[in-house]
Amino acid sequence: MNVMIVESNAAQAGLWASHLERQGARVQVAGGETAAVALLEHESDPCDVIVLNLVLDDGSAFAVADFASFRRPNARIIFVTGTTFFSDGSIFQHVPNACAFLPAATPVEDLAALVEHYGRVQ
């Protein structure tokens, strides 16, 4: 399974990536919109799941999600956030390939279980 993590906090991204890699996933990390779009544009392997922080230091999570829906329409997006924006579930109306919306404090084991689940659904 191929996973992309788009997270501005390098330590958080590294924690998620190392856990997913131990479970057999191939993981690429992007620190923001520019790097994520470059990976989506040039990576030849399909991206099964994108773990995307809603608030990025570099760019817009919605721009990444929009580009992913165009370039990798089968990729499922798991949003994580430390804010209360979209806590009403409306994110699913705005992003057609969104499949989950989690607090950033979600235990890494739970995030990994969702990644595995949505990565297999393809």
Steps between C-alpha positions, in 0.01 A plus 500: 500500500629848408436781747577869482516705818459875462591654834693818586624365833795281398507315834131410473539394137801286594309329779209416270733391218714270712194329645344448157829374355528243780161376388623459144385821335715693255489857634593834349492819705430851378528800729246714314303568186793551263673175591173302503396622156846418364475145634148453363604638166819300450470182704434202275359273772137548585428665833245297693456723805593859580525605864453876476513757778227755444729784611833518314782751549567494125190536286151361515376155593202559271732566205675169572167317529372661180813409307489146640140457386611601149836319480431200729119465506511163678714627787307522826569802723512479877494851642655572839476828685565669828215746443122482521448608138271258317419314822143489369607256227458747214851416378342201324285738293804698388747220427356206305782256582505580874436186701584599858548807718705454817643712779878538470530344846357169375729215610731392219371142524146620425618712208693201363190280528299750295777530242511122465122478474460767234812387316348154455159623383638592158 
